[in-house]
Amino acid sequence: MGTSKIVMLSGIYLILGMYTVGFTSADRNNSSIAESVANSVQAEQIARTGISLAMTKMGGSSSINSYTDQNASVMNGSVVYSASPAGLPASQSQVTSTGTFSGKTVTIKAVFSYERNRWRVIRMYVVPTA
């Protein structure tokens, strides 16, 4: 009778151990996915900051509708933004902003329009990644 209890308890401990290993593995996977998504979201926010920096650079001057890459370090990441006419009318400009954070990169493109002595965003979208 005593031997059967030991065998039974050993079996229960073995099953519990297997569940613990499975839960630990699932927890690690969930943690890495959550971290990856958080880094992507942060990279997108940094790219949006680049759009704001581009608008500040363009200011209230209609003559500044094009400039080369500008770099900035923000929020433990980096952003590169630039503006170009891109075949748009003279009162419009296309701004491209790329934010990078912890290996994740997100690019946002925006179309600015000069109206009433200021630039404003008329269209903005996140460029899909492959």
VEXVEX-194216 format. One line per 5 residues: number of its first residue (from 1); for each residue x, y, z of N, C-alpha, C, O. Coordinates in nm, 2 decimals. Atoms other than C-alpha are relative to their C-alpha. Layout:
BEGIN
NUM> X,Y,Z,X,Y,Z,X,Y,Z,X,Y,Z  ... .
END
This chain:
BEGIN
1> 0.08,-0.12,0.00,0.00,0.00,0.00,0.09,0.12,0.00,0.05,0.22,-0.07  -0.08,-0.11,-0.01,0.28,0.24,0.08,0.07,0.03,-0.13,0.09,0.15,-0.17  -0.07,-0.02,0.13,0.46,0.18,-0.25,-0.10,0.07,-0.10,-0.05,0.15,-0.18  0.10,-0.05,0.10,0.14,0.26,-0.45,-0.02,0.15,0.02,-0.04,0.23,-0.07  0.01,-0.14,-0.03,0.11,0.60,-0.27,0.12,0.08,-0.05,0.10,0.19,-0.11 .
6> -0.12,-0.07,0.05,0.47,0.69,-0.36,-0.01,0.01,-0.15,0.03,0.11,-0.21  0.01,0.00,0.14,0.41,0.59,-0.72,-0.10,0.10,-0.05,-0.08,0.18,-0.14  0.10,-0.09,0.03,0.09,0.79,-0.73,0.04,0.14,0.02,0.01,0.23,-0.07  -0.05,-0.14,-0.03,0.24,1.10,-0.57,0.11,0.04,-0.10,0.11,0.15,-0.15  -0.11,-0.03,0.10,0.54,1.07,-0.81,-0.06,0.04,-0.13,-0.02,0.13,-0.20 .
11> 0.07,-0.03,0.12,0.30,1.07,-1.10,-0.06,0.13,0.00,-0.06,0.21,-0.10  0.06,-0.13,-0.02,0.11,1.37,-0.97,0.11,0.11,-0.01,0.09,0.21,-0.08  -0.11,-0.10,0.01,0.44,1.56,-0.92,0.05,0.02,-0.14,0.09,0.13,-0.19  -0.05,-0.01,0.14,0.55,1.47,-1.27,-0.09,0.08,-0.09,-0.05,0.16,-0.17  0.10,-0.08,0.08,0.23,1.60,-1.42,0.00,0.14,0.03,0.00,0.23,-0.06 .
16> -0.01,-0.14,-0.04,0.25,1.92,-1.22,0.13,0.06,-0.06,0.12,0.18,-0.10  -0.13,-0.05,0.05,0.61,1.96,-1.33,-0.01,0.03,-0.15,0.04,0.13,-0.20  0.01,-0.02,0.15,0.52,1.92,-1.70,-0.09,0.12,-0.02,-0.06,0.20,-0.11  0.08,-0.12,0.02,0.24,2.18,-1.66,0.08,0.13,0.03,0.06,0.23,-0.04  -0.08,-0.12,-0.04,0.48,2.42,-1.49,0.10,0.04,-0.11,0.11,0.16,-0.15 .
21> -0.09,-0.03,0.12,0.73,2.39,-1.78,-0.08,0.06,-0.11,-0.03,0.15,-0.18  0.09,-0.05,0.11,0.45,2.44,-2.03,-0.04,0.15,0.03,-0.04,0.23,-0.07  0.05,-0.13,-0.03,0.32,2.75,-1.85,0.12,0.10,-0.01,0.10,0.21,-0.05  -0.11,-0.09,0.01,0.67,2.90,-1.82,0.04,0.03,-0.14,0.07,0.14,-0.17  -0.03,-0.02,0.14,0.73,2.85,-2.19,-0.10,0.09,-0.06,-0.06,0.18,-0.14 .
26> 0.10,-0.09,0.06,0.40,3.01,-2.28,0.01,0.14,0.05,-0.01,0.24,-0.02  -0.02,-0.14,-0.06,0.47,3.30,-2.04,0.12,0.07,-0.07,0.11,0.19,-0.10  -0.11,-0.06,0.07,0.81,3.36,-2.21,-0.04,0.05,-0.14,-0.01,0.15,-0.19  0.05,-0.04,0.14,0.64,3.36,-2.56,-0.09,0.12,0.01,-0.07,0.21,-0.07  0.09,-0.12,-0.01,0.37,3.60,-2.45,0.08,0.12,0.04,0.05,0.23,-0.02 .
31> -0.08,-0.12,-0.04,0.63,3.83,-2.29,0.08,0.05,-0.12,0.09,0.17,-0.14  -0.08,-0.05,0.12,0.84,3.84,-2.61,-0.09,0.06,-0.10,-0.05,0.16,-0.17  0.09,-0.06,0.10,0.54,3.91,-2.83,-0.05,0.14,0.05,-0.05,0.23,-0.03  0.04,-0.13,-0.06,0.42,4.19,-2.59,0.11,0.10,-0.02,0.08,0.22,-0.05  -0.11,-0.09,0.02,0.77,4.34,-2.60,0.02,0.05,-0.14,0.04,0.16,-0.17 .
36> -0.01,-0.03,0.14,0.78,4.33,-2.98,-0.11,0.10,-0.04,-0.08,0.20,-0.11  0.11,-0.09,0.03,0.44,4.50,-3.01,0.02,0.14,0.06,0.00,0.24,0.00  -0.03,-0.12,-0.07,0.54,4.76,-2.75,0.11,0.08,-0.08,0.10,0.20,-0.09  -0.11,-0.07,0.08,0.86,4.84,-2.95,-0.05,0.06,-0.13,-0.01,0.16,-0.17  0.06,-0.05,0.12,0.66,4.87,-3.27,-0.09,0.13,0.02,-0.08,0.22,-0.06 .
41> 0.09,-0.12,-0.03,0.41,5.11,-3.11,0.09,0.12,0.03,0.06,0.23,-0.01  -0.09,-0.11,-0.03,0.70,5.32,-2.97,0.06,0.05,-0.12,0.08,0.18,-0.14  -0.06,-0.04,0.12,0.86,5.33,-3.31,-0.10,0.09,-0.08,-0.06,0.19,-0.14  0.10,-0.08,0.07,0.54,5.46,-3.46,-0.02,0.13,0.06,-0.04,0.23,-0.01  0.01,-0.13,-0.06,0.51,5.73,-3.20,0.12,0.09,-0.03,0.10,0.21,-0.04 .
46> -0.12,-0.08,0.03,0.86,5.84,-3.27,-0.01,0.05,-0.14,0.03,0.16,-0.17  0.02,-0.04,0.13,0.78,5.85,-3.64,-0.11,0.12,-0.01,-0.09,0.21,-0.08  0.10,-0.11,-0.01,0.47,6.07,-3.55,0.07,0.13,0.05,0.04,0.24,0.01  -0.08,-0.11,-0.05,0.71,6.29,-3.36,0.08,0.07,-0.11,0.09,0.19,-0.12  -0.07,-0.05,0.11,0.91,6.33,-3.68,-0.09,0.08,-0.09,-0.05,0.19,-0.15 .
51> 0.10,-0.08,0.08,0.59,6.45,-3.86,-0.01,0.14,0.07,-0.02,0.24,0.00  0.01,-0.13,-0.07,0.56,6.72,-3.59,0.12,0.08,-0.01,0.11,0.21,-0.03  -0.12,-0.08,0.01,0.92,6.82,-3.61,0.01,0.05,-0.15,0.06,0.17,-0.16  0.00,-0.05,0.14,0.88,6.85,-3.99,-0.09,0.12,-0.01,-0.05,0.22,-0.08  0.09,-0.11,0.01,0.59,7.08,-3.95,0.06,0.12,0.07,0.04,0.23,0.02 .
56> -0.07,-0.11,-0.07,0.79,7.29,-3.70,0.11,0.06,-0.09,0.12,0.18,-0.10  -0.11,-0.05,0.09,1.08,7.31,-3.95,-0.06,0.08,-0.11,0.00,0.18,-0.15  0.06,-0.07,0.11,0.85,7.42,-4.23,-0.06,0.13,0.05,-0.07,0.23,-0.03  0.05,-0.12,-0.06,0.69,7.68,-4.00,-0.11,0.06,-0.08,-0.20,0.00,-0.13  0.11,-0.07,0.07,0.48,7.95,-4.16,0.05,0.05,-0.14,-0.01,0.14,-0.19 .
61> -0.06,-0.04,0.13,0.69,7.98,-4.48,-0.04,-0.09,-0.11,-0.01,-0.21,-0.10  0.04,0.08,0.11,0.54,7.86,-4.80,0.12,-0.04,-0.09,0.11,-0.14,-0.17  -0.12,0.03,0.08,0.89,7.85,-4.96,0.08,-0.12,0.05,0.16,-0.18,-0.02  -0.07,0.11,-0.06,1.01,7.57,-4.73,-0.09,-0.13,-0.03,-0.16,-0.17,0.07  0.08,0.12,0.03,0.83,7.28,-4.91,0.09,-0.13,-0.03,0.04,-0.23,-0.06 .
66> -0.09,0.11,0.03,1.14,7.06,-4.96,0.13,0.02,0.09,0.19,0.13,0.09  -0.13,0.00,-0.07,1.45,6.97,-4.75,0.05,-0.15,0.01,-0.03,-0.24,0.01  -0.06,0.14,-0.01,1.69,6.67,-4.71,-0.02,-0.06,0.14,-0.08,0.01,0.22  0.02,0.07,-0.13,1.70,6.42,-4.43,0.05,0.08,0.12,0.15,0.14,0.12  -0.03,-0.06,-0.13,1.69,6.56,-4.08,0.00,-0.11,0.10,-0.09,-0.20,0.10 .
71> -0.01,0.11,-0.10,1.80,6.34,-3.79,-0.02,0.06,0.14,0.01,0.17,0.17  0.02,-0.04,-0.14,1.69,6.36,-3.43,0.00,-0.13,0.09,-0.05,-0.23,0.05  0.01,0.11,-0.10,1.73,6.14,-3.12,-0.11,0.04,0.10,-0.11,0.15,0.16  0.12,-0.03,-0.09,1.40,6.12,-2.92,-0.04,-0.12,0.07,-0.04,-0.23,0.01  0.06,0.11,-0.08,1.27,5.90,-2.64,0.07,-0.13,-0.02,0.01,-0.24,-0.04 .
76> -0.08,0.12,0.01,1.56,5.65,-2.66,-0.01,-0.07,-0.14,0.02,-0.18,-0.15  0.01,0.05,0.13,1.50,5.61,-3.03,0.06,0.11,-0.10,0.11,0.20,-0.05  -0.04,-0.10,0.09,1.58,5.80,-3.35,-0.10,0.02,-0.11,-0.18,-0.07,-0.14  0.10,-0.04,0.10,1.38,5.97,-3.62,0.08,0.07,-0.12,0.16,0.15,-0.09  -0.05,-0.07,0.12,1.47,6.07,-3.98,-0.12,0.05,-0.08,-0.21,-0.03,-0.11 .
81> 0.11,-0.05,0.07,1.24,6.30,-4.16,0.05,0.09,-0.11,0.15,0.16,-0.10  -0.03,-0.09,0.12,1.24,6.49,-4.50,-0.13,0.04,-0.07,-0.23,-0.02,-0.05  0.11,-0.05,0.07,1.01,6.68,-4.72,0.04,0.01,-0.15,0.15,0.05,-0.18  -0.03,-0.01,0.14,0.98,6.68,-5.10,-0.13,0.03,-0.07,-0.24,-0.01,-0.03  0.12,-0.03,0.08,0.73,6.82,-5.36,-0.07,-0.13,-0.05,-0.19,-0.13,-0.06 .
86> 0.05,0.13,0.05,0.69,6.46,-5.50,-0.11,0.01,-0.10,-0.21,-0.06,-0.10  0.10,-0.01,0.11,0.49,6.58,-5.80,-0.13,0.06,0.04,-0.23,0.06,-0.03  0.12,-0.06,-0.05,0.24,6.76,-5.59,-0.01,0.15,-0.04,0.09,0.20,-0.09  0.00,-0.15,0.03,0.11,7.12,-5.65,0.10,0.08,0.09,0.14,0.03,0.19  -0.10,-0.08,-0.07,0.34,7.40,-5.53,-0.04,0.03,0.15,0.05,0.05,0.23 .
91> 0.04,-0.02,-0.13,0.13,7.45,-5.22,-0.01,-0.12,0.09,-0.06,-0.12,0.20  0.01,0.13,-0.08,0.17,7.09,-5.10,0.14,-0.06,0.00,0.23,-0.03,-0.08  -0.13,0.06,-0.02,0.46,6.88,-4.98,-0.02,-0.14,0.06,-0.11,-0.16,0.14  0.01,0.13,-0.07,0.51,6.51,-4.89,0.11,-0.01,0.10,0.23,0.00,0.06  -0.10,0.02,-0.10,0.69,6.44,-4.57,0.00,-0.14,0.04,-0.10,-0.21,0.05 .
96> -0.02,0.14,-0.04,0.84,6.11,-4.49,0.08,0.00,0.13,0.18,0.06,0.15  -0.07,0.01,-0.13,0.93,6.02,-4.13,0.02,-0.14,0.04,-0.08,-0.22,0.03  -0.03,0.14,-0.04,1.10,5.70,-4.01,0.05,0.00,0.14,0.15,0.06,0.17  -0.04,0.01,-0.15,1.11,5.62,-3.64,0.06,-0.14,0.02,0.01,-0.24,-0.03  -0.06,0.12,-0.04,1.33,5.35,-3.50,0.02,-0.01,0.15,0.06,0.08,0.22 .
101> -0.01,0.02,-0.14,1.32,5.20,-3.15,0.02,-0.15,0.02,-0.06,-0.23,-0.02  -0.03,0.14,-0.04,1.48,4.88,-3.02,-0.01,-0.10,-0.12,-0.07,-0.20,-0.11  0.00,0.08,0.12,1.53,4.74,-3.37,-0.13,0.00,-0.08,-0.13,-0.06,-0.19  0.13,-0.02,0.08,1.17,4.82,-3.49,0.00,0.13,-0.07,0.04,0.23,-0.02  0.00,-0.12,0.08,1.13,5.07,-3.77,-0.14,0.01,-0.06,-0.20,-0.08,-0.11 .
106> 0.13,-0.03,0.05,0.81,5.24,-3.87,0.01,0.13,-0.09,0.07,0.22,-0.04  -0.01,-0.11,0.08,0.77,5.48,-4.16,-0.14,0.06,-0.02,-0.24,-0.01,-0.05  0.12,-0.07,0.02,0.49,5.74,-4.19,0.02,0.10,-0.11,0.12,0.17,-0.11  0.00,-0.10,0.10,0.41,5.95,-4.49,-0.12,0.09,0.02,-0.22,0.05,0.06  0.11,-0.10,-0.02,0.21,6.27,-4.47,0.01,0.10,-0.12,0.11,0.13,-0.17 .
111> 0.01,-0.11,0.10,0.09,6.53,-4.73,-0.04,0.12,0.08,-0.14,0.13,0.15  0.03,-0.13,-0.06,0.11,6.88,-4.60,-0.05,0.10,-0.11,-0.01,0.09,-0.23  0.05,-0.10,0.09,-0.08,7.17,-4.76,0.02,0.14,0.07,-0.01,0.15,0.19  -0.02,-0.14,-0.05,0.00,7.54,-4.72,-0.12,0.08,-0.02,-0.16,0.11,-0.13  0.13,-0.08,0.00,-0.32,7.73,-4.63,0.00,0.10,0.11,0.04,0.07,0.22 .
116> 0.01,-0.10,-0.10,-0.38,8.05,-4.45,0.13,0.03,0.08,0.12,0.03,0.21  -0.13,-0.03,-0.06,-0.01,8.12,-4.38,0.05,-0.11,0.10,0.13,-0.08,0.19  -0.06,0.11,-0.08,0.06,7.78,-4.22,-0.01,-0.13,-0.08,-0.10,-0.15,-0.17  0.00,0.13,0.05,0.13,7.42,-4.31,-0.10,-0.08,0.08,-0.10,-0.07,0.20  0.08,0.09,-0.08,-0.13,7.16,-4.21,0.00,-0.14,-0.07,0.02,-0.15,-0.19 .
121> 0.00,0.14,0.05,-0.15,6.78,-4.25,-0.14,-0.02,-0.06,-0.24,-0.01,0.00  0.13,0.04,0.06,-0.42,6.68,-4.50,-0.02,-0.15,-0.02,-0.13,-0.20,-0.03  0.01,0.15,0.01,-0.34,6.31,-4.52,0.13,-0.06,0.06,0.24,-0.01,0.04  -0.11,0.06,-0.06,-0.12,6.08,-4.32,-0.03,-0.15,0.01,-0.14,-0.19,0.04  0.02,0.15,-0.01,-0.06,5.70,-4.33,0.13,-0.06,0.04,0.24,-0.01,0.01 .
126> -0.12,0.08,-0.04,0.17,5.44,-4.19,0.03,-0.09,-0.12,-0.06,-0.16,-0.17  -0.04,0.09,0.12,0.36,5.26,-4.47,0.01,-0.14,0.05,0.08,-0.17,0.15  0.00,0.14,-0.04,0.30,4.88,-4.44,0.15,-0.05,-0.01,0.22,-0.02,-0.10  -0.13,0.07,0.00,0.61,4.67,-4.36,-0.02,-0.14,-0.06,-0.13,-0.20,-0.04  0.01,0.13,0.07,0.68,4.35,-4.55,0.02,-0.11,0.10,0.01,-0.23,0.07 .
END
